Structures are given as structure tokens and as C-alpha cells.
Amino acid sequence: MPQRLHLVFGGELVDPTKTQFKDPDNLDVVGIYPNYQAAYDAWKSAAQRTVDNAHTRYFIAHLHRLRDEEAEASTTEELDT
């Protein structure tokens, strides 16, 4: 069974209707989790801590979707950068 890692992160947005961060250098990286349920629990906890700030949002990124061993290498990977 493949490992399915999930990243939970968030921060203050420029506009609460969009997903552009106000200060990307200061994102809150909550952590990387081994399954969706653990990531969801961490996301929910972080989101509830900031419920009073309408501009702050947290997200779950599916890291396992970023790297598919069966797919051809991207241009960046081919350049070994």
C-alpha cells in the first residue's frame, strides 16, 4: 500500500474569498500526517483556534498526489534541480 502523506498549513489571506497569502514567509506549517484523518483532525484544530479571524485559513495538501512514481519526470526533475 502506498504511503499517503498530507501537509496541513495556513496563514492570513489577502482576501478571504481567495487563496493568496498575505505573508507567505510566515505560514503556519502545522505538520505532515500519515493519513487523511490525522491531517483533518490537525486542520480542524488549527482552524478552530483562528475562528475569530476571517482572513486566516488552513489547508490540507495531498503530498502523495505531488509525486507519482509512474508518471514521466517533469522538466525540473530532468534538469536535476
C-alpha positions in Angstrom: 0.0 0.0 0.0 1.5 3.4 -1.0 2.1 6.0 1.7 -0.3 8.9 1.6 1.2 11.9 3.3 -0.8 15.1 3.9 0.5 18.6 4.8 -1.5 20.9 7.0 -0.7 24.6 6.7 -2.3 28.0 6.8 -2.0 31.7 7.4 -3.6 35.1 6.8 -5.1 35.7 3.4 -5.0 39.0 1.5 -8.7 38.5 0.7 -10.9 35.8 2.5 -12.6 34.9 -0.8 -9.3 34.0 -2.4 -6.2 31.8 -1.5 -3.4 34.3 -1.8 -1.4 34.6 1.5 -0.7 38.0 2.9 2.8 36.9 4.2 3.9 33.6 2.6 7.2 33.8 4.6 5.3 33.3 7.8 2.9 30.4 7.0 1.9 28.2 9.9 3.1 24.7 9.0 1.1 22.5 11.4 2.7 19.3 10.2 2.8 16.3 7.9 0.4 13.4 8.6 0.4 9.8 7.5 -3.3 9.7 6.6 -6.2 12.0 5.8 -8.0 11.5 9.1 -5.0 12.6 11.2 -4.5 15.6 8.8 -8.2 16.5 9.0 -8.1 16.4 12.8 -5.0 18.7 12.8 -6.6 21.0 10.3 -9.8 21.3 12.3 -7.9 22.1 15.5 -5.9 24.8 13.8 -8.9 26.3 12.0 -10.9 26.4 15.3 -8.0 28.2 17.0 -8.3 31.0 14.4 -12.1 31.1 14.0 -12.3 34.7 15.1 -10.0 35.9 12.2 -11.9 35.7 9.0 -8.7 36.2 7.0 -7.0 33.2 8.4 -7.4 29.8 6.6 -5.9 26.4 6.9 -5.5 23.8 4.1 -4.7 20.2 3.6 -2.3 19.4 0.8 -2.2 15.9 -0.5 1.5 15.4 -0.8 1.1 11.9 -2.2 -0.5 13.5 -5.3 2.5 15.6 -6.0 4.8 12.7 -6.6 3.6 9.8 -8.8 6.4 7.3 -9.4 4.6 6.1 -12.6 4.5 9.5 -14.3 7.2 10.9 -16.5 9.7 13.2 -14.9 8.9 16.9 -15.1 11.3 19.3 -16.8 12.6 20.4 -13.4 13.3 16.8 -12.4 15.1 16.2 -15.7 17.4 19.2 -15.0 18.1 17.7 -11.6 17.3 21.0 -9.7 
